[in-house]
Amino acid sequence: MQTTENLADILDLEPIEVNLFRGVSPNDGFPRIFGGLVIAQALLAAYKTVPERVCHSLHAYFIRPGDVTAPVLYEVERARDGGTFTTRRVAAIQHGEQIFNLAASFQTPEEGFEHQSAMPDAPAPDSLPTETEFLKSLGDQIHPKMIALSERPRPVDVRWVDMQNPVAPVKKSGTKEVWLRAKAPLGDDIKMQQAALAYASDMAFMESALRPHGLIWTTPGLQAASLDHAMWFHQPFDFNQWTLFAQDSPAASHGRGLVRGQMFSQDGKLLASVAQECLMRVRK
């Protein structure tokens, strides 16, 4: 089992040919590649073909499960280089098939009008338990293997404001907050900062659509997967500092759930907005 707490190392890409890059996934014991990893590596692949412009939005589709035992090839299509905006399309390929594709737009920085949503009230991150501390607080309800899994090295520190009991979930509001930050230093490069935030934007996100139905990852027969993912970057940021991921799920129907999120710095700046539709069904 390969694990690391350094996001920059996890997301590193190897140039193969013009417009072609190779990434790998840590084999952390899960059968599928984490979706946030593919989003982040695809964004970095696009960035390698875009000088001096900054990503302001990305839109992606998950097509097939990723194989953690095989590398991922990222093929970049240079769709357009305009006077202000640059567009790139990236296909992530394994075993000769697309597992994911992404479109991203980049802009020359400029001044403009500004307004933003207010940051919701939330307990300070340092006042909240880690996932391991929360699980241990449940005593004999939690199998030691689940606690051991929570203790494995991970690159993002996560603090839930209202975490579900994984063995006795109850119906909760689809609105929740989670604090996130990278554990290892990321540096000042906006490319890596955005890739790290994109990686984290797929963490603890889909769960917001499961909460109103009292579902959780351990629910017997649950089939859940990310279908698409969109992200808009509003401000520069430092993801080594705590970031509040405020989420809500406005709707679920036809085996799909919609989740929306806003990511705030601790001083209240809106850094990014995120949206995702997910598959959610329970097989009998």
Secondary structure, DSSP 8 states (H G I E B T S, - for coil): ----S-HHHHH--EEEETTEEEE-----S-SB--HHHHHHHHHHHHHTT--S-EEEEEEEEE-S--BTTS-EEEEEEEEEE-SSEEEEEEEEEETTEEEEEEEEEEE-----------------GGGS--HHHHHHHTGGGS-HHHHHHHTS--SEEEEESS---TTS-----S-EEEEEEESS---S-HHHHHHHHHHHTTSS-THHHHGGGT--TTSTTEEEEEEEEEEEE-S---TTS-EEEEEEEEEEETTEEEEEEEEEETTS-EEEEEEEEEEEEE--
